[in-house]
Amino acid sequence: MKKRGQIYILVALIIGIVVFLVVSRTNIFIQEELATDIEAIGENYFIESNKLINSLIGAKRENISDILSQATTEFVYQYAKTRDPQFGLVYVFTNQEDAVIENFLNSRVIIEAQSGEREVLTSPEAEYELGTIELGGAKIGQGYTYRQIQTEFPDLFDQVLKEKFKGEVNAKQGDQIILDVDGAQYYFIVGDTVELNAVARRTEGDQIQVFQTRDKKDGAA
């Protein structure tokens, strides 16, 4: 049943496999009317992704994280960026023990956890500028984005560049996680349950529009 103005996430789980593995295929973003407003796109991502997570309750946490990553990748590149190429987001997926953060922004993200851990996530849209590299016959030069390198040359991305778009930090209930994006800081508090939050940003020149699923504190753009 279609609902106007909503994105639907359809998850196919292999029946009978509950204890050891959840296999999922996501099919995101069937929508009758185009959403071009950052708040509308961000809100759709937040609502529908949380529906996806709720549908996976009982699965192993790492499987939920992988499925969420796949769904978000499809959302950003097959839906959101086709409506607005300047759209990007970063999500924070938490439970009572740790947090997974994945970057789909046009900027790098610095993660600062209350545990003292600090991670830097590369922007998928940033261009590689450090000269030609090669591994096992594969060769790339300047001008590739890091997403292109990850997609077309995964071994080079993992073994040579050692860049990453996704990180994980320890985070117990009540801890604060700070995401720094171009000097703007976004604050998240780890709750008492599995939870997803996100920051969506649209950057064009000096103009930045932001949608965040929680209120920002001082210093956020």
Buried (B, 14 or more C-beta within 10 A) or exposed (E): EEEEEBBBBEBEBEEEEEEEEBEBEBEBBEBEEEBEBBEBBBBBBBEBBBBBBEBBEEBBBEBBBBBBBBBBBBBBEEBBBEBBEBBBBBBBBBBBEBBBBBBBBBBBBBBBBBBEBEBEBBBBBBEBEEEEBEBEEBEBEEEBBBBBBBEEBEEBBEEBBEBBBBBBBBBBEEBEBBBBBBEBBBBBBBEEEBBBBBBBBBBEEEEBBBBBBEEBEEEBB
